[in-house]
Amino acid sequence: MGSESSDSDVSTSVFKILVLGNGGVGKTSLIRRYCSAEFAGTYKQTIGVDFFSNKVELPGRREVTLEIWDVGGQQTGGAMIDSYVMGASAIFLVYDVTSRESFNGIEHWNACVNESLARQAKEHVEGEGEPLVPLIVLVGNKSDLPGRQISSAEHRSIADSHQMESCIVSALSGERVKKLFMHLAAMLCGVRLPEEVFCAEDPIVANVGVGLDVTPAATGKNSACVAKKKRHCEMM
């Protein structure tokens, strides 16, 4: 859920970010890389949900707090997912680019999210305002590893078919991780980032495809649902 306040001309916002995906795809590693610039080499399964928080400073004296919910890969469907999805401004669906099984699992996770949103819409009480529609972001992790099984074309295809934003990252090296969260924060706030920031870090972004669009958009209760596909810099 997004909330806003203003103090001494500094505008602040808080957004809930949900991270879903099969176990072992590196969800926790991705979040820890972003929040504390660290990477744990040993795998420890997340049981239930863990919580993280980090602040992003955007142009125009805008400060954003991202409250990140790291959901264990065994948590699927039903009331449990509903409690996680409710109030989320954005949802990351994460897979491992070296694992076909984890990529195939994206359809399952996306279906869980859509079913949860449908249940929330059905239970919505008229007059309470429109329910928040989260931004869905497809994230391919472990781009640093050899033996990649998922091509960029496949990644783009599933993102396009479900109208997702998308990015391919490496939690180990940190490649594109900070950029991913920065552009997400900008999208949720309707803030335009300078072109040099958008295309910095990666020599690969010269390719054209699905990327995080940071075109300014109206803010408000549904400000999470502001993204439109734009052929811009691709974060592959």
Order of alpha helices (4+ residues) and beta strands (2+ residues): beta-beta-alpha-beta-beta-alpha-beta-alpha-beta-alpha-beta-alpha-alpha-beta-beta
